[in-house]
C-alpha cells in the first residue's frame, strides 16, 4: 500500500458509487473523480522522489513498479468514471429519442425529435416535451438503467 489512508477513501468512494441512486450518482461520480485526481497527483509526486530505490522493499515489492501500476490503475478508473459521468450529463435530443424508443417510454416507440420538441405520434393531443425536458428524462432513464445493471451484477456476484 502506497498511501493507505487515501486508498481507503478511494475504496469508500467506489463502494458508494456502486450503491448510488439515480438522484446521487452524478455527485458521487464527481467526488470519486476528485479523489482519483488527488491520489494520482500524490503518486506522481512519489514517482518523482529520487529517494525511492528501484530494488524491492522489505515486503519484496518493487516500489517503483507499484507506483507505476497504481498510476495506471488510477488512470483507467478515472477514464471509466469520466465516461460514465459523461453518459449521464451529455445526452442529446437525438439520444433522448433513441432512449425513449428503446425503452418504450410512456408506452410508445415512435418518438421523434422536431424543432418544436420531442413527441410521440401516439401523443398527438399533447404538447411536445421541450428538448431540455426530453434530455433530462433520458438522462434519468440512463442513470436508472445503469443502477439496475449494477444491482443485477451485485446480486449475481453475491450468489457465487
Backbone as CSV, one residue per row, in Angstrom:
resi,resn,N_x,N_y,N_z,CA_x,CA_y,CA_z,C_x,C_y,C_z
1,UNK,0.852,-1.179,0.000,0.000,0.000,0.000,0.894,1.237,0.000
2,UNK,0.611,2.115,-0.914,1.428,3.317,-1.052,0.930,4.440,-0.157
3,UNK,-0.384,4.568,-0.052,-0.989,5.585,0.802,-2.280,4.979,1.361
4,UNK,-2.180,4.248,2.447,-3.344,3.503,2.960,-4.565,4.377,3.242
5,UNK,-4.346,5.567,3.762,-5.484,6.439,4.077,-6.229,6.851,2.806
6,UNK,-5.487,7.262,1.781,-6.121,7.671,0.531,-6.747,6.472,-0.175
7,UNK,-6.088,5.346,-0.127,-6.638,4.147,-0.766,-7.942,3.724,-0.096
8,UNK,-8.034,3.919,1.213,-9.272,3.614,1.928,-10.375,4.589,1.508
9,UNK,-10.038,5.869,1.378,-11.022,6.861,0.908,-11.526,6.493,-0.482
10,UNK,-10.601,6.058,-1.346,-10.990,5.665,-2.698,-11.918,4.453,-2.676
11,UNK,-11.623,3.485,-1.823,-12.476,2.305,-1.719,-13.879,2.670,-1.232
12,UNK,-13.947,3.581,-0.252,-15.250,4.030,0.248,-16.024,4.759,-0.851
13,UNK,-15.327,5.613,-1.608,-15.982,6.357,-2.688,-16.451,5.419,-3.794
14,UNK,-15.640,4.425,-4.125,-16.023,3.455,-5.154,-17.221,2.627,-4.688
15,UNK,-17.208,2.229,-3.426,-18.330,1.477,-2.859,-19.610,2.332,-2.864
16,UNK,-19.478,3.589,-2.496,-20.636,4.495,-2.513,-21.181,4.628,-3.931
17,UNK,-20.290,4.710,-4.907,-20.704,4.838,-6.301,-21.442,3.587,-6.766
18,UNK,-20.992,2.428,-6.329,-21.681,1.180,-6.695,-23.076,1.111,-6.072
19,UNK,-23.259,1.769,-4.928,-24.557,1.774,-4.260,-25.358,3.037,-4.516
20,UNK,-24.980,3.772,-5.549,-25.618,5.059,-5.842,-27.078,4.899,-6.268
21,UNK,-27.791,5.999,-6.157,-29.166,6.080,-6.663,-29.164,7.010,-7.869
22,UNK,-30.258,7.027,-8.581,-30.333,7.921,-9.743,-30.253,9.387,-9.317
23,UNK,-30.594,9.666,-8.072,-30.556,11.044,-7.583,-29.148,11.504,-7.203
24,UNK,-28.274,10.560,-6.795,-26.959,10.994,-6.304,-25.775,10.484,-7.117
25,UNK,-26.007,9.733,-8.167,-24.889,9.123,-8.887,-23.981,10.154,-9.549
26,UNK,-24.529,11.239,-10.043,-23.697,12.257,-10.681,-22.766,12.888,-9.658
27,UNK,-23.297,13.231,-8.497,-22.469,13.826,-7.442,-21.410,12.838,-6.951
28,UNK,-21.772,11.572,-6.812,-20.805,10.572,-6.364,-19.709,10.341,-7.406
29,UNK,-20.052,10.406,-8.678,-19.036,10.318,-9.739,-18.049,11.476,-9.615
30,UNK,-18.577,12.664,-9.415,-17.709,13.843,-9.304,-16.778,13.731,-8.101
31,UNK,-17.306,13.293,-6.966,-16.472,13.133,-5.769,-15.379,12.081,-5.989
32,UNK,-15.751,10.991,-6.606,-14.792,9.925,-6.878,-13.694,10.427,-7.816
33,UNK,-14.079,11.186,-8.834,-13.087,11.742,-9.762,-12.124,12.685,-9.054
34,UNK,-12.616,13.461,-8.117,-11.752,14.371,-7.353,-10.741,13.568,-6.548
35,UNK,-11.201,12.516,-5.873,-10.289,11.674,-5.090,-9.266,10.968,-5.980
36,UNK,-9.718,10.488,-7.136,-8.797,9.832,-8.055,-7.719,10.802,-8.538
37,UNK,-8.120,12.025,-8.839,-7.154,13.033,-9.283,-6.154,13.357,-8.179
38,UNK,-6.646,13.460,-6.962,-5.772,13.754,-5.823,-4.771,12.608,-5.615
39,UNK,-5.255,11.386,-5.658,-4.381,10.229,-5.466,-3.346,10.136,-6.589
40,UNK,-3.805,10.341,-7.808,-2.898,10.284,-8.960,-1.794,11.329,-8.832
41,UNK,-2.169,12.501,-8.384,-1.189,13.559,-8.170,-0.168,13.139,-7.120
42,UNK,-0.633,12.537,-6.041,0.272,12.060,-4.989,1.209,10.974,-5.528
43,UNK,0.675,10.114,-6.381,1.501,9.057,-6.960,2.599,9.636,-7.848
44,UNK,2.240,10.651,-8.632,3.241,11.291,-9.487,4.332,11.953,-8.643
45,UNK,3.933,12.532,-7.518,4.933,13.127,-6.625,5.860,12.052,-6.077
46,UNK,5.302,10.906,-5.694,6.123,9.799,-5.199,7.075,9.297,-6.269
47,UNK,6.564,9.228,-7.477,7.367,8.715,-8.584,8.582,9.608,-8.838
48,UNK,8.392,10.898,-8.632,9.469,11.845,-8.868,10.462,11.934,-7.730
49,UNK,10.169,11.274,-6.617,11.063,11.313,-5.471,12.300,10.486,-5.779
50,UNK,13.435,11.113,-5.692,14.677,10.416,-6.030,15.094,9.430,-4.949
51,UNK,14.486,9.524,-3.779,14.877,8.652,-2.676,14.279,7.265,-2.745
52,UNK,13.461,6.996,-3.744,12.832,5.679,-3.841,13.764,4.744,-4.593
53,UNK,14.255,3.722,-3.938,15.140,2.776,-4.628,14.337,1.889,-5.568
54,UNK,14.967,1.410,-6.599,14.303,0.528,-7.547,14.203,-0.889,-7.016
55,UNK,15.036,-1.215,-6.070,15.030,-2.577,-5.528,13.780,-2.826,-4.700
56,UNK,13.529,-4.074,-4.444,12.357,-4.459,-3.661,12.496,-3.972,-2.225
57,UNK,11.362,-3.581,-1.627,11.369,-3.161,-0.221,11.323,-4.393,0.676
58,UNK,11.136,-4.182,1.964,11.182,-5.296,2.925,10.102,-6.350,2.672
59,UNK,8.985,-5.957,2.008,7.912,-6.909,1.709,8.117,-7.604,0.366
60,UNK,9.226,-7.280,-0.307,9.502,-7.891,-1.603,8.805,-7.199,-2.763
61,UNK,8.322,-5.974,-2.556,7.607,-5.247,-3.601,8.517,-4.154,-4.156
62,UNK,8.669,-4.125,-5.465,9.432,-3.069,-6.104,8.574,-1.810,-6.066
63,UNK,9.024,-0.819,-5.312,8.224,0.384,-5.074,7.927,1.143,-6.360
64,UNK,8.911,1.268,-7.220,8.671,1.989,-8.483,7.621,1.288,-9.337
65,UNK,7.699,-0.035,-9.388,6.699,-0.787,-10.159,5.321,-0.641,-9.525
66,UNK,5.276,-0.646,-8.209,3.998,-0.493,-7.506,3.394,0.877,-7.795
67,UNK,4.227,1.915,-7.816,3.742,3.267,-8.111,3.231,3.336,-9.547
68,UNK,4.004,2.783,-10.472,3.595,2.794,-11.884,2.279,2.048,-12.076
69,UNK,2.134,0.900,-11.430,0.886,0.122,-11.535,-0.286,0.895,-10.924
70,UNK,-0.048,1.551,-9.791,-1.111,2.335,-9.155,-1.526,3.506,-10.039
71,UNK,-0.574,4.149,-10.704,-0.902,5.250,-11.623,-1.737,4.726,-12.781
72,UNK,-1.340,3.601,-13.350,-2.091,3.019,-14.469,-3.508,2.647,-14.039
73,UNK,-3.649,1.999,-12.879,-4.975,1.609,-12.383,-5.840,2.829,-12.101
74,UNK,-5.240,3.843,-11.506,-5.978,5.070,-11.187,-6.422,5.771,-12.464
75,UNK,-5.558,5.788,-13.463,-5.900,6.413,-14.748,-7.045,5.666,-15.419
76,UNK,-6.996,4.339,-15.410,-8.085,3.550,-16.001,-9.405,3.788,-15.268
77,UNK,-9.341,3.832,-13.958,-10.548,4.061,-13.154,-11.108,5.458,-13.423
78,UNK,-10.216,6.435,-13.528,-10.645,7.800,-13.837,-11.323,7.853,-15.199
79,UNK,-10.720,7.214,-16.203,-11.302,7.219,-17.544,-12.679,6.566,-17.560
80,UNK,-12.820,5.430,-16.866,-14.131,4.756,-16.796,-15.174,5.645,-16.127
81,UNK,-14.776,6.286,-15.037,-15.720,7.127,-14.292,-16.081,8.376,-15.084
82,UNK,-15.119,8.958,-15.794,-15.419,10.120,-16.629,-16.400,9.758,-17.734
83,UNK,-16.198,8.604,-18.359,-17.122,8.167,-19.407,-18.520,7.934,-18.848
84,UNK,-18.582,7.350,-17.672,-19.870,7.124,-17.024,-20.565,8.460,-16.756
85,UNK,-19.836,9.395,-16.183,-20.402,10.709,-15.888,-20.866,11.404,-17.168
86,UNK,-20.050,11.344,-18.201,-20.437,11.956,-19.471,-21.683,11.315,-20.060
87,UNK,-21.832,10.010,-19.875,-23.017,9.335,-20.413,-24.297,9.827,-19.743
88,UNK,-24.176,10.314,-18.517,-25.340,10.831,-17.801,-25.592,12.306,-18.072
89,UNK,-24.563,13.043,-18.407,-24.685,14.504,-18.463,-24.648,15.082,-19.867
90,UNK,-24.369,14.292,-20.872,-24.291,14.826,-22.230,-25.232,14.091,-23.176
91,UNK,-26.475,14.033,-22.840,-27.475,13.389,-23.675,-27.994,14.422,-24.670
92,UNK,-27.993,14.070,-25.935,-28.520,14.972,-26.964,-30.004,14.682,-27.191
93,UNK,-30.643,15.528,-27.936,-32.047,15.299,-28.286,-32.222,14.013,-29.064
94,UNK,-31.289,13.746,-29.978,-31.357,12.515,-30.759,-31.181,11.283,-29.875
95,UNK,-30.268,11.365,-28.918,-30.077,10.249,-27.986,-31.314,10.055,-27.115
96,UNK,-31.935,11.160,-26.709,-33.151,11.063,-25.897,-34.226,10.295,-26.654
97,UNK,-34.404,10.618,-27.925,-35.397,9.932,-28.754,-35.053,8.445,-28.862
98,UNK,-33.776,8.130,-29.070,-33.354,6.731,-29.179,-33.628,5.999,-27.868
99,UNK,-33.327,6.619,-26.749,-33.575,6.011,-25.436,-35.075,5.814,-25.217
100,UNK,-35.870,6.816,-25.537,-37.327,6.706,-25.374,-37.868,5.546,-26.205
101,UNK,-37.429,5.456,-27.454,-37.937,4.393,-28.331,-37.477,3.017,-27.862
102,UNK,-36.225,2.892,-27.454,-35.700,1.604,-26.975,-36.417,1.166,-25.709
103,UNK,-36.699,2.109,-24.830,-37.332,1.790,-23.539,-38.862,1.832,-23.605
104,UNK,-39.406,2.166,-24.777,-40.856,2.324,-24.943,-41.388,3.278,-23.868
105,UNK,-40.765,4.433,-23.796,-41.103,5.451,-22.808,-42.567,5.851,-22.954
106,UNK,-43.271,5.856,-21.841,-44.708,6.164,-21.784,-45.516,5.281,-22.743
107,UNK,-45.021,4.068,-23.004,-45.735,3.106,-23.834,-45.615,3.329,-25.331
108,UNK,-44.692,4.181,-25.750,-44.546,4.484,-27.185,-43.131,4.183,-27.661
109,UNK,-43.055,3.752,-28.920,-41.741,3.533,-29.530,-41.615,4.304,-30.839
110,UNK,-42.340,5.405,-30.915,-42.321,6.218,-32.135,-41.985,7.685,-31.832
111,UNK,-41.070,7.886,-30.906,-40.677,9.236,-30.525,-39.867,9.874,-31.639
112,UNK,-40.080,11.183,-31.809,-39.379,11.939,-32.846,-38.884,13.251,-32.281
113,UNK,-37.753,13.685,-32.812,-37.219,14.990,-32.459,-37.652,15.967,-33.539
114,UNK,-38.281,17.026,-33.110,-38.732,18.070,-34.038,-38.253,19.417,-33.527
115,UNK,-38.362,20.400,-34.341,-37.956,21.750,-33.938,-38.767,22.225,-32.739
116,UNK,-40.011,21.787,-32.657,-40.878,22.200,-31.553,-40.641,21.397,-30.281
117,UNK,-39.877,20.322,-30.367,-39.602,19.491,-29.197,-39.603,18.021,-29.555
118,UNK,-39.821,17.198,-28.550,-39.826,15.744,-28.722,-41.238,15.254,-28.467
119,UNK,-41.730,14.470,-29.395,-43.095,13.955,-29.227,-43.240,12.588,-29.857
120,UNK,-44.251,11.899,-29.394,-44.639,10.616,-29.951,-45.908,10.858,-30.751
121,UNK,-46.033,10.200,-31.882,-47.248,10.382,-32.679,-48.466,9.859,-31.928
122,UNK,-48.250,8.960,-30.979,-49.345,8.455,-30.148,-49.834,9.488,-29.147
123,UNK,-49.057,10.526,-28.937,-49.428,11.619,-28.027,-49.805,12.853,-28.826
124,UNK,-50.517,12.682,-29.915,-50.796,13.799,-30.817,-51.597,14.914,-30.153
125,UNK,-52.371,14.607,-29.142,-53.161,15.629,-28.474,-52.377,16.445,-27.460
126,UNK,-51.229,15.954,-27.055,-50.426,16.636,-26.035,-49.372,17.513,-26.673
127,UNK,-48.994,18.531,-25.930,-47.877,19.363,-26.376,-46.603,18.547,-26.324
128,UNK,-45.678,18.809,-27.237,-44.417,18.061,-27.186,-43.590,18.473,-25.967
129,UNK,-42.732,17.559,-25.548,-41.768,17.894,-24.496,-40.749,18.835,-25.114
130,UNK,-40.253,19.760,-24.316,-39.138,20.554,-24.819,-37.940,19.611,-24.944
131,UNK,-36.992,20.010,-25.736,-35.799,19.184,-25.895,-35.092,19.041,-24.552
132,UNK,-35.063,20.118,-23.772,-34.422,20.055,-22.455,-35.137,19.062,-21.542
133,UNK,-36.462,19.053,-21.551,-37.206,18.086,-20.738,-36.908,16.654,-21.186
134,UNK,-36.829,16.452,-22.493,-36.538,15.117,-23.025,-35.135,14.671,-22.631
135,UNK,-34.180,15.585,-22.716,-32.799,15.268,-22.346,-32.716,14.913,-20.866
136,UNK,-33.394,15.655,-20.019,-33.387,15.372,-18.577,-34.045,14.025,-18.275
137,UNK,-35.156,13.745,-18.938,-35.837,12.462,-18.727,-34.962,11.308,-19.214
138,UNK,-34.312,11.479,-20.359,-33.443,10.425,-20.895,-32.232,10.210,-19.989
139,UNK,-31.691,11.285,-19.451,-30.564,11.165,-18.520,-30.980,10.362,-17.299
140,UNK,-32.157,10.644,-16.770,-32.670,9.895,-15.623,-32.856,8.417,-15.983
141,UNK,-33.412,8.144,-17.154,-33.589,6.752,-17.588,-32.241,6.047,-17.707
142,UNK,-31.255,6.746,-18.239,-29.914,6.173,-18.388,-29.302,5.864,-17.017
143,UNK,-29.482,6.782,-16.070,-28.964,6.557,-14.716,-29.665,5.370,-14.070
144,UNK,-30.987,5.312,-14.201,-31.744,4.197,-13.619,-31.330,2.861,-14.237
145,UNK,-31.083,2.864,-15.538,-30.659,1.643,-16.224,-29.286,1.192,-15.703
146,UNK,-28.383,2.135,-15.529,-27.052,1.809,-15.007,-27.156,1.229,-13.589
147,UNK,-27.974,1.837,-12.765,-28.138,1.379,-11.386,-28.763,-0.012,-11.347
148,UNK,-29.727,-0.264,-12.209,-30.346,-1.592,-12.281,-29.325,-2.638,-12.730
149,UNK,-28.460,-2.288,-13.679,-27.417,-3.210,-14.127,-26.434,-3.503,-12.993
150,UNK,-26.059,-2.461,-12.250,-25.165,-2.653,-11.109,-25.793,-3.570,-10.066
151,UNK,-27.076,-3.367,-9.792,-27.766,-4.188,-8.799,-27.828,-5.640,-9.266
152,UNK,-28.099,-5.857,-10.546,-28.157,-7.219,-11.077,-26.779,-7.869,-11.013
153,UNK,-25.750,-7.108,-11.324,-24.372,-7.636,-11.270,-23.991,-7.981,-9.823
154,UNK,-24.327,-7.103,-8.895,-24.019,-7.342,-7.479,-24.771,-8.573,-6.970
155,UNK,-26.015,-8.728,-7.399,-26.814,-9.882,-6.993,-26.189,-11.173,-7.538
156,UNK,-25.732,-11.126,-8.779,-25.096,-12.276,-9.392,-23.812,-12.659,-8.644
157,UNK,-23.005,-11.650,-8.296,-21.759,-11.902,-7.562,-22.034,-12.465,-6.168
158,UNK,-23.109,-12.009,-5.540,-23.451,-12.488,-4.194,-23.855,-13.969,-4.220
159,UNK,-24.380,-14.430,-5.326,-24.815,-15.821,-5.432,-23.643,-16.779,-5.664
160,UNK,-22.530,-16.258,-6.132,-21.375,-17.126,-6.436,-20.653,-17.530,-5.190
